[in-house]
Amino acid sequence: MYLLTIRDGLVTRHVGPYESPKQASDDLDRLLQHFGERARWQIHALEAPEQLLGSAPTANPVRVRSRVKAAA
């Protein structure tokens, strides 16, 4: 799935989801008619949370040791 993000000044709109980047690109011409000439756009691939969690490295606990100097 893909999501289309359009930014025009302070306005950001997210449109989608689309099945393919081509569908998002085809819809872009219609959507840009509602924005200014300087609008920026991006097509983002959406990832399922399961995919993100499955690819994250497992966290190893970190042991922190501190030294305290005794006052003389």
C-alpha positions as protocol buffer text, in pm:
chain_id: "A"
residue {
  index: 1
  type: MET
  ca { x: 0 y: 0 z: 0 }
}
residue {
  index: 2
  type: TYR
  ca { x: 111 y: 355 z: -70 }
}
residue {
  index: 3
  type: LEU
  ca { x: 25 y: 696 z: 73 }
}
residue {
  index: 4
  type: LEU
  ca { x: 48 y: 1028 z: -109 }
}
residue {
  index: 5
  type: THR
  ca { x: 165 y: 1329 z: 96 }
}
residue {
  index: 6
  type: ILE
  ca { x: 117 y: 1680 z: -44 }
}
residue {
  index: 7
  type: ARG
  ca { x: 262 y: 1988 z: 129 }
}
residue {
  index: 8
  type: ASP
  ca { x: 161 y: 2339 z: 31 }
}
residue {
  index: 9
  type: GLY
  ca { x: 302 y: 2598 z: 269 }
}
residue {
  index: 10
  type: LEU
  ca { x: 176 y: 2508 z: 616 }
}
residue {
  index: 11
  type: VAL
  ca { x: -88 y: 2268 z: 485 }
}
residue {
  index: 12
  type: THR
  ca { x: -4 y: 1896 z: 469 }
}
residue {
  index: 13
  type: ARG
  ca { x: -253 y: 1645 z: 331 }
}
residue {
  index: 14
  type: HIS
  ca { x: -224 y: 1266 z: 329 }
}
residue {
  index: 15
  type: VAL
  ca { x: -426 y: 1085 z: 62 }
}
residue {
  index: 16
  type: GLY
  ca { x: -467 y: 714 z: 11 }
}
residue {
  index: 17
  type: PRO
  ca { x: -401 y: 433 z: 55 }
}
residue {
  index: 18
  type: TYR
  ca { x: -329 y: 322 z: -300 }
}
residue {
  index: 19
  type: GLU
  ca { x: -252 y: -28 z: -422 }
}
residue {
  index: 20
  type: SER
  ca { x: 46 y: 86 z: -633 }
}
residue {
  index: 21
  type: PRO
  ca { x: 264 y: 395 z: -677 }
}
residue {
  index: 22
  type: LYS
  ca { x: 120 y: 428 z: -1029 }
}
residue {
  index: 23
  type: GLN
  ca { x: -231 y: 473 z: -888 }
}
residue {
  index: 24
  type: ALA
  ca { x: -103 y: 744 z: -651 }
}
residue {
  index: 25
  type: SER
  ca { x: 80 y: 913 z: -938 }
}
residue {
  index: 26
  type: ASP
  ca { x: -230 y: 901 z: -1159 }
}
residue {
  index: 27
  type: ASP
  ca { x: -438 y: 1064 z: -884 }
}
residue {
  index: 28
  type: LEU
  ca { x: -171 y: 1329 z: -825 }
}
residue {
  index: 29
  type: ASP
  ca { x: -267 y: 1538 z: -1131 }
}
residue {
  index: 30
  type: ARG
  ca { x: -625 y: 1566 z: -1009 }
}
residue {
  index: 31
  type: LEU
  ca { x: -520 y: 1654 z: -654 }
}
residue {
  index: 32
  type: LEU
  ca { x: -260 y: 1915 z: -748 }
}
residue {
  index: 33
  type: GLN
  ca { x: -534 y: 2129 z: -908 }
}
residue {
  index: 34
  type: HIS
  ca { x: -643 y: 2218 z: -553 }
}
residue {
  index: 35
  type: PHE
  ca { x: -296 y: 2333 z: -443 }
}
residue {
  index: 36
  type: GLY
  ca { x: -55 y: 2612 z: -539 }
}
residue {
  index: 37
  type: GLU
  ca { x: 219 y: 2589 z: -798 }
}
residue {
  index: 38
  type: ARG
  ca { x: 487 y: 2536 z: -534 }
}
residue {
  index: 39
  type: ALA
  ca { x: 323 y: 2236 z: -368 }
}
residue {
  index: 40
  type: ARG
  ca { x: 557 y: 1947 z: -295 }
}
residue {
  index: 41
  type: TRP
  ca { x: 456 y: 1584 z: -298 }
}
residue {
  index: 42
  type: GLN
  ca { x: 591 y: 1239 z: -205 }
}
residue {
  index: 43
  type: ILE
  ca { x: 466 y: 884 z: -237 }
}
residue {
  index: 44
  type: HIS
  ca { x: 537 y: 672 z: 70 }
}
residue {
  index: 45
  type: ALA
  ca { x: 530 y: 294 z: 95 }
}
residue {
  index: 46
  type: LEU
  ca { x: 320 y: 187 z: 394 }
}
residue {
  index: 47
  type: GLU
  ca { x: 455 y: -97 z: 605 }
}
residue {
  index: 48
  type: ALA
  ca { x: 258 y: -322 z: 833 }
}
residue {
  index: 49
  type: PRO
  ca { x: 351 y: -287 z: 1203 }
}
residue {
  index: 50
  type: GLU
  ca { x: 427 y: -659 z: 1213 }
}
residue {
  index: 51
  type: GLN
  ca { x: 696 y: -609 z: 949 }
}
residue {
  index: 52
  type: LEU
  ca { x: 854 y: -324 z: 1141 }
}
residue {
  index: 53
  type: LEU
  ca { x: 853 y: -511 z: 1470 }
}
residue {
  index: 54
  type: GLY
  ca { x: 984 y: -827 z: 1309 }
}
residue {
  index: 55
  type: SER
  ca { x: 1281 y: -651 z: 1152 }
}
residue {
  index: 56
  type: ALA
  ca { x: 1384 y: -458 z: 1463 }
}
residue {
  index: 57
  type: PRO
  ca { x: 1689 y: -596 z: 1641 }
}
residue {
  index: 58
  type: THR
  ca { x: 1624 y: -738 z: 1983 }
}
residue {
  index: 59
  type: ALA
  ca { x: 1722 y: -505 z: 2260 }
}
residue {
  index: 60
  type: ASN
  ca { x: 1997 y: -621 z: 2491 }
}
residue {
  index: 61
  type: PRO
  ca { x: 1988 y: -484 z: 2842 }
}
residue {
  index: 62
  type: VAL
  ca { x: 2279 y: -252 z: 2915 }
}
residue {
  index: 63
  type: ARG
  ca { x: 2443 y: -260 z: 3254 }
}
residue {
  index: 64
  type: VAL
  ca { x: 2561 y: 74 z: 3379 }
}
residue {
  index: 65
  type: ARG
  ca { x: 2832 y: 85 z: 3641 }
}
residue {
  index: 66
  type: SER
  ca { x: 2921 y: 403 z: 3814 }
}
residue {
  index: 67
  type: ARG
  ca { x: 3221 y: 488 z: 4027 }
}
residue {
  index: 68
  type: VAL
  ca { x: 3192 y: 718 z: 4319 }
}
residue {
  index: 69
  type: LYS
  ca { x: 3513 y: 863 z: 4458 }
}
residue {
  index: 70
  type: ALA
  ca { x: 3522 y: 887 z: 4831 }
}
residue {
  index: 71
  type: ALA
  ca { x: 3596 y: 1232 z: 4962 }
}
residue {
  index: 72
  type: ALA
  ca { x: 3937 y: 1247 z: 5134 }
}
